[in-house]
Amino acid sequence: MVEKSSIKKIVLAYSGGLDTSVIVPWLRENYNCEVICFTADVGQGEEMDGLEAKAIASGASQLIIHDMREEFARDYIFPVLRAGAVYERKYLLGTSMARPLIAKHQVEVAHQVGADAVAHGATGKGNDQVRFELTYAALDPRLKVVAPWREWTIRSREDAIAYARAHNVPITQTEKTIYSRDRNLWHLSHEGGLLEDPWLEPDEAMFQISVAPEAAPDQPETVEISFETGTPVAINGQKLSPAAIVTKLNELGGKHGIGRTDMVEGRLVGMKSHGVYETPGGTILLAAHQELESIVLDRDTMHFKDLAALKYAELVYYGMWFTPLREALDAFVDSTQGPVTGQVRLKLYKGNLIPAGRQSPFSLYREDFATFGQENVYDQSDAEGFIHLFGLPLKVRAFNGLPISGLDIPKPDYSRFKRD
């Protein structure tokens, strides 16, 4: 635990949500120091409204805001997209990749204002504490770290609400609206409340940026996404900035019920947690990127890239963004993305993404090779020799009488195949 008397000024990563709102007066009470709130605008939308007045009313000396939406999309979202990183088959890493960016700017603010400590509102049970603190360690290990959830006696969101009321901290949460949410440009996550029972179906009223597939339009909508070296650059022929692309696709996908994910995931700290994510634009972009890669990447590169994507997702989820391995994986991904240039059409319909076309000047697809019709570029009789060589290890196993797992059949007489 940090020596409290040694801290004079703390920069708190401040969202204006329940936890960080309560942390401001708690820090002042328990550390007797100046608290400066830092808010990262990574696409929270209306959640940014009234933050300065709220921070000051809670006891902060000032609120500093950085607009990081374009940086988030360009330098964090799109690299993860190009890597194809998905955690545990479903999670598109919305919160995971935002945290190192927020912590990076928080460290910069700490330097600017001469703070000797940084603080965050992550709980001692979650992943975010690791993501924040690994970033602090990588960028300035001299800064002291205060994590109130690991110190105070507050043990639940109900406790936090009671503390806020006792200290006249303005909050919007109540015991009836108890979901813990994280929103940014890429996604909206939901945890807690009814979701703590994974047997229960999420309440439809919980969702905020996507309609239910059943309520989506009865007519499909086709969207065309253009990529240059693996990076999305245009929608339906219109060039847009990285943040604008994600925002536009969130609107389109949400309208058609795209991108809802309900999953039980393995947290870094060892426990399972049940969460629901809304990632409309991200789901569209990932599908489009994969469709384009399918026609421009050779088989072996694609298969190895899929293996690397699993490790990339782990690194991001575990908060290990500023690490040599993540940089090395980025270098590998970059080397694969040169030909990932072209257009992909997807049909959006009631929660479904239906491929409707893909093209690239670097396509490896050749109709004259793949056709089932008449062609002169592929001699089908060549396949016989290939199959003989490809299956040679299987023949050797059989000749040596080695057992085949799960099969209980009489052993054939291979003596006539053996040399004298």
N, C-alpha and C positions, 0 to 999 in steps of 0.2 A: 504494500500500500504506500502511496506517495505521502511524504512528510508534508502535512497541510500548511505549516507555517512558512514553508519554503516557496510557496506559490503566491505571486502578486497579481498575475493577470492570466486569465484563461480564455481561449477561443473555443467556443462550443459550436459543434456542427448542429445547426438549428433548423428544424423543419416546420416548427409551429404546431406540431402534433402534440398529443397528450404527454408523451414522455419528455421531450425536450422542453416543453412549456413548464413542466414541474421542475426540471433540472436547474433552470435559471435561479429561482429562489433557493433551492437546496444548496447549490454551489456557494451562493452568497452567505448563507447561514453557516455552512460547515467548513468552508475554506476562507471566509472573510476576505475575499479578493474581488477584483473587478472582473466582470463577465462580459465578454464581447461575443455577440451572436454572429455566426457566419451562415448564410443560406446560399446553397447552390441551386440555381435555376437550371434544372435538367429536364424541364418540360412538365412541371406539376400543374400548369394551368392556373385555374382559379384558386388553388391552394396557396398561391403567392399573395393573394389579396390581403391587405391589412396586417402583414407580418411585422412591419417596423413598429407600429403602435403596440402590437401585442407583445413583442420582445421587450420594449421599453417598460410597458406596464408590468411585465413579469420581473423586472429588476435589472435588465441588461443596460449597460452604458451606451451601447450603440448596436446597430445591425448593419452588417456589410453583405451585399448581395453581388454575386457574380453570375452573369448570363453565360451559361456553358452549353447551351443546347446544340450549337453547331459543332463545338469541340467534342461533345459527347457522341454525336452521330458519326462524325468523321473519324475520330481517333480511337473510339472504343466500340461503338455498335458495329460499324462496318468491318473492322478487323475480325471481330468475333463472327460476323456473318460470313466473311470470306473463308474463315477457318471451318465453317460448318459445325461450330461447337454447340452441342446440346447436352445438358446434364441429365443423366438418368432417363434418357429416351424422350423426355418431354419438356424440360424446363429450358427456356430460351435466355436465361441468365440476365434478366432485366435489372434486378437489384444488384446482382453480383458485380456486374461491370460498371455500374454507376459509383459504387463505394470508393474504389481507388481514385477515381477522378475527383470526387468530393474531398477526400482526404488530402489529395495533392494540393488543391486550392486552399484547403484549411491550413496546411503547413505554410503556404505562401503568405496567407493573411497573418498568421502568427509571427512570421518574420517582419512583416510590414508594421505591425502595431507593437512589436517588442514584447510579445507574450512569452512566458516561460512554460506554459502548459497548454494542452489541448484536451478536449473532452468530447464524448459522444454519448448518444442515448441508446446504444445497443444493449440488449440484455445479456446476462451471463449464460443464457441457454442457447443463444443463436450464433449464426455465422458472421453477422456484421461486425461484431467486436473484433474478430480476427482480421477481417478485411480492412477495417480502419487502422488497426494497430500495426499490421504488417506494412502498410503504406507509410505510417509515421516512422517506423523503424528504418525503412528503406531510404526515406528522404531526409529525415533529421532525427536520429536516435537520441539527441540531446534533450528534446522536448519531453517534459513529464506528461504522463497520460492519466487522466481521471476518467474512470468508468463507474458512474454512480450506481448502476444496477448491481454492481459487484460489491457495493459498500452499504447502501442504505437499507432501511427496514421495510421499505415498500416491496411487496411481494406479488402484487397483482394489479391489473388495470383498475379494478375497483378501488384499491388502496391509493393509486395515483390520482384518481378522480377526487377522492376525499381530501387528499393533500392539496390539490389545486383549489378546491373550494375553500379550504381553511386558510389559504394564503391569497385568496382573491385573484387567482390566476384565471384569465378568460380562456375557456375551453368550449368545444362544441360536442365532445364525447359525453355520452351518458351510459348508464348501466345497460340500457336497452340497445344502444348502438355500439357494440363492444368490439367490432372487427378491428384488427390491426391492418392498416393498409400502407402500401408504398407505391407511389405513382411517379412515373417519369415518362420521357418521350417514347420509350420502347414498350412499356407495359403498365398494368395495374395489378398489384398482388393483394390477396385477401388471406388473412390468417385469424385464428382465434374464434371466439363465439361458438356458433353451432358447428363450425368446421373442426373443432377439437374431437368430434366423433366422426371418423371416416366412413361410417355406415350411413350417415345422413346425407341426403342430396342437398346441395347448396340451394339456398333460398333465391329465387329469381330476382327479388328486390335488391339483392346484394350487388349484382352486376351494374356497372356504371358506364362502360364505354363500348359495350356490344349488346346487340339484341339477341334474344333466344333464336336459334335456327328456325323454330316453328313460326316465329313472328317475322322472319325476314321476308323480303319481297318474293313474290311468286315467279318473277322473271329473273333469269340469271343476268349477270353483268360481266363483260369481258374487260380485262385490264392488260395493257402491254407495258412491260418493264424493260428498259434498255440498260445494259451493263457495259462498262469499259474496264478491262482488266480486273474483273471480279467485283467492281464497285457499281452500285446502281446510280444512274445519272439522270434518268428521265422516266416519266410516266405518260403513256399514251402520246409519245413524241415530244412532250413538253419538258425541257430541262429545268431541274429544280435543285435547290441546295440539299445537302444531306438531311438536315432536320426537316425541311419541307417535304421531302420524299416520305419520310417516316410518318409525318403528320397526316399527309394526304392518304396514305395507305391505311392508317388507323381509321380514318373516317370511312373509307370504302369497305374495309374488312369488317368493322363494327356494324355497319349497316346490314351486312349479309350474315352476321352471326359467326364470323371467322375468328379463330384464335383463342377459344376458351380451353383451358387446360385444368383438369382436376387431378391432382397427384399426391401421393405420399412419397416424400423424398427423404434420403438419408443425409441429415445435417453433418457438417464437419465435426461437431462436438460429440457425435455418436448416437444421438437419438433420431427417431423418425418423427416427421412432422407432416401434417396435412395442410396443403395450401391450394388455392385456386388462383389462376393467373388469366388475365385478359391481355393477349398480345396480337391484335389483329394485323397490324402492318408487318410486324416481325414474322408472323407465320406466312404471310404472302411472300415476303422477300426471301425467306429461307427456301420455300418451295420453288420460286423462280430461279434462284441461284443454283439449286440442285439440278433443275431441268436443263439449264444452260451448260453446266459442267458435264452432264451426261453425254453431250454430243462433241465436246472439245477435249476432254481429258482421256488419255489412254487408260486401259483397264488397270494396269499395275499402279499407276500414279493415283488413280481414284481410290483404289482399295487401301493403299497405304495412307492416303490423306484421311480416309475415314477412321483409321486407327489413331492417327495423330489428333484428330478432332476430339476424341474421347479424352486424351490427356489435356488438350487445350481447355476443354470444358471444366475438367477437374481443377486446373490451375486458377481459372477465373472464379469458380465457385468457392475455392479455398482462400481467395484473397491474395493470391500470389501473382499479381499483375506485374509488379516491378521486380521481376526475377530474370536471370539469364536464360532459363529454359523457355519462358514465354517469348522472349525476344528471339531465341533460336527457332522456335516453332513459327513465329511470324515470318522469319526469313524463308523457311521452307514453304509456307503458304504463299508468300509473295512469288516464289519461283514457279508455282503452279498456275498462277492466275493470269499470266500474260495472254493466253488464248481465250479467257473467259470474257469474251466480248460479243455482244449480239443482242437479240431481243427474245423475250419469252412472253407468250400470251397465256393467261390463266382465266378460267371462267369461275366466277364466284356465285355460289348458289346454296343457300340455306346451310351454312356451316361447312360446305365442301369447297375444296379447291381442285378444279378439273383442268389438267393441262390441255391447252388448245393450240399449241404450236411453239416451236423454238427454231431459231436460225442463228448462224454465226459464219463470218467469213473464214473462221478457223475450224469449221466442223470437220470431224473425222468420219462422219457418216457418209457412205458412198452407196447410192442406190444400185449401181452396177455390181457391187459386191454382195449387197444384202438381199437383192431381189430373189424371189422364188420363180421368176420367169426366166426366159432365155437370156443367157449372158455368155461372154467369152473371156472373162477375166479371172475366173475361178474354176479350176479343174477339180471336180468333186472326187475323183478317184485318188487325189492326193491325201484325202482324209484317212484312207485305210492305213497308210504307213504311220501317220501321226498317231492314230489310235493305238497301233501296236506298240509304239515307243512310250506313249503316255501311260499305257496300262502295264508296262513291263514289270514294275515293282509288285503289282498284284499277282502276276503270273509266278514270279519268284516265290512269293509267300505260299502260293498254292503248291508249287513243286516241292517246297520244303516241309509241307504238311503242317503248317502253322494254323492254329485254330482261328476261327472267325467269331468274334463276340456275338452272342445271341443266337447263333445258328447251331442246331443239333441235327446234322445230316450225316449220312454215311460218307466216309472218306473215299473219294474216287481213287482208282488205280492210275497213278501217273507214270508207272514204270515204262510204258511205251513211249513216253516223251523223253526219257533219260537216255544219255549217250551210253554206248557200250563201254 
